[in-house]
Amino acid sequence: MGDSPHTPFVSVVIPIRNEERFIARTLDRILNEDYPADRLEIIVADGMSDDATRQIVAAYVRRDARVRLIDNPERVTPCGLNAAIRASCGEIVCRIDGHCEVASDFVSQNVRLLQEHPEAWIVGGPIVHGATSLRGSAVAIAMSHPFGVGTARHRFAGFEGYSDTVQFPAFRRWVFDRVGLFDTTLVRNQDDEFNYRVVRAGGRIFVSPHVRYVYYVRDSLTNLFRQYFQYGFWRIPVIRKHKKPTSVRQIIPLLFFLAAVGLGAAGLLLRQPMLALALPSVYTFAMLLLGVSVVRRAGLRVATLVPVAVVIMHVAYALGMACGLSAALLRVRAWEEKGAMASLSR
């Protein structure tokens, strides 16, 4: 995109905490964007990292005036996002995370999409899941497969069209005036909840693979469980806030496992083992089919781990929702304990 008086000023906001492994690579990519340098700023909101993240970012601040470092003492993502947005000057705001790599035309392609789609309030690209290990490769496939994420089209690398959410969006600045900033009571799912407010207000979200980036997934199955447990747990306050799920797919895992337990109990009481094993058998067959379907592109070792990753995602999410629902029914405001939950979000 050529430099001209009409080239919009863009602010890239990055909420981070303990990202010493990836933050340098992320910043290098943004600083080498093909977008005019004098029309770009980068604001890093650090959640008081206790690794080398702050020192790494500070070195970039000294070297390049486009980079700014601000504190996020609350240590949770929505607070960091809001602080960075308030500190920004751009008429377009791009949000990314500290563990992703963006293409050299990431910013310019987002700007182009906003110009080509005036009806869109938000634009972005579908997620390309990256990994640095064997387990991570399995998790990356699980997070981008319909068996793993259902109809979450923004997670399919080739998807182009309208979506109900997007991972690393570019916003028109006036969107925040219309619907407000991110909900700081939500440690997780604050982006989905924000996008729901946008859609409910009449806005549209357009996703195109022309906007390219790689998001590096967790390479530990334990961390994957923790991540999806939190997704499920924090889904409940979003539902409470809006009095309904923001999309049907978000409640399917819990409904499936409740149905499996219900049929299992009924089968045992009625002495009908086929009834008790109906849903578990279908689920097991689906997971075996998934493993076989990815052998050719992933190899046998990764393919055997993909169903494991999917099961972890589904079980953790459903369990998280069940715990969140229990907390809500018991009036335990667990989601207000942001400090404790923030330590789990690393």
TAMO-V943440 format. One record per residue. N is the residue number from 1. PSI is psi in whole degrees, 0 to 359 (NA if undefined). NEAR is the number of other C-alpha atoms within 10 Angstrom. Layout:
BEGIN
n: {N	N}
psi: {PSI	PSI}
near: {NEAR	NEAR}
END
This chain:
BEGIN
n: {1	2	3	4	5	6	7	8	9	10	11	12	13	14	15	16	17	18	19	20	21	22	23	24	25	26	27	28	29	30	31	32	33	34	35	36	37	38	39	40	41	42	43	44	45	46	47	48	49	50	51	52	53	54	55	56	57	58	59	60	61	62	63	64	65	66	67	68	69	70	71	72	73	74	75	76	77	78	79	80	81	82	83	84	85	86	87	88	89	90	91	92	93	94	95	96	97	98	99	100	101	102	103	104	105	106	107	108	109	110	111	112	113	114	115	116	117	118	119	120	121	122	123	124	125	126	127	128	129	130	131	132	133	134	135	136	137	138	139	140	141	142	143	144	145	146	147	148	149	150	151	152	153	154	155	156	157	158	159	160	161	162	163	164	165	166	167	168	169	170	171	172	173	174	175	176	177	178	179	180	181	182	183	184	185	186	187	188	189	190	191	192	193	194	195	196	197	198	199	200	201	202	203	204	205	206	207	208	209	210	211	212	213	214	215	216	217	218	219	220	221	222	223	224	225	226	227	228	229	230	231	232	233	234	235	236	237	238	239	240	241	242	243	244	245	246	247	248	249	250	251	252	253	254	255	256	257	258	259	260	261	262	263	264	265	266	267	268	269	270	271	272	273	274	275	276	277	278	279	280	281	282	283	284	285	286	287	288	289	290	291	292	293	294	295	296	297	298	299	300	301	302	303	304	305	306	307	308	309	310	311	312	313	314	315	316	317	318	319	320	321	322	323	324	325	326	327	328	329	330	331	332	333	334	335	336	337	338	339	340	341	342	343	344	345	346}
psi: {127	154	123	165	342	2	117	145	133	132	125	120	136	102	127	161	124	62	39	336	328	340	324	317	320	312	321	317	316	319	341	19	154	1	145	127	326	3	25	137	154	122	116	119	107	129	48	55	144	18	208	10	311	320	322	312	320	324	323	322	319	329	332	121	346	342	131	144	124	159	146	80	339	339	11	154	310	326	319	317	313	319	318	320	316	327	350	163	350	146	345	134	120	133	130	173	169	354	47	161	125	153	164	343	22	310	312	325	324	316	317	317	318	324	323	340	76	340	344	130	330	142	170	186	156	155	130	113	125	164	158	11	173	310	320	322	320	318	319	318	317	322	351	15	140	328	331	317	9	234	23	82	332	351	1	119	329	6	138	129	195	145	166	352	171	147	301	88	164	125	144	134	325	347	322	331	328	314	358	182	192	146	113	355	353	109	322	162	13	332	317	318	321	313	327	319	322	310	319	331	359	3	164	152	120	132	134	138	355	335	110	137	164	127	123	119	168	136	13	131	330	315	327	315	314	317	311	333	316	319	314	316	314	357	329	312	332	316	319	320	318	1	14	160	144	342	153	322	338	341	358	315	316	317	321	311	328	320	320	317	318	315	324	316	318	320	321	317	323	1	46	86	329	323	318	326	5	301	318	324	316	317	316	317	319	321	322	318	320	312	316	322	339	3	315	318	339	341	158	318	315	318	326	337	341	311	326	315	318	315	317	314	312	313	315	317	313	318	320	316	319	318	320	320	319	318	320	316	326	2	35	112	61	329	354	349	69	326	316	319	330	325	338	347	9	NA}
near: {13	10	12	9	8	7	14	16	19	28	27	22	26	26	26	27	27	18	21	20	13	16	24	17	15	19	21	13	17	21	18	12	17	16	23	17	14	10	16	21	23	25	23	30	28	28	23	18	18	11	13	12	22	25	12	15	20	14	12	19	17	11	10	12	10	17	20	20	17	17	18	24	13	16	24	26	29	23	24	27	26	21	20	28	24	10	15	20	15	19	13	24	26	25	21	23	21	25	20	21	24	21	18	18	20	22	27	21	23	26	27	14	21	21	11	10	15	10	13	19	22	30	30	32	30	31	26	23	22	20	18	11	14	16	20	24	23	26	31	22	26	25	24	21	20	15	18	22	19	15	14	20	23	26	22	20	19	15	16	17	14	16	18	18	27	24	19	22	24	26	25	20	20	12	16	15	9	12	17	13	18	22	19	18	17	21	25	26	22	20	19	19	22	19	25	22	17	22	17	12	12	11	17	22	23	24	29	20	19	18	25	21	24	17	20	22	24	22	19	15	18	10	15	20	21	19	21	22	25	24	21	28	28	25	26	25	20	23	15	12	10	12	10	11	17	19	13	9	12	20	17	15	21	20	12	16	17	14	13	19	16	12	21	21	16	15	17	14	11	11	11	14	15	13	17	21	17	14	18	17	12	10	15	13	12	14	20	14	13	21	20	16	12	18	15	10	9	17	11	13	12	21	24	19	20	30	25	17	23	23	18	22	27	23	18	24	28	26	20	25	25	18	19	24	21	14	16	16	10	9	9	12	12	16	20	13	11	17	13	11	17	17	11	13	16	13}
END
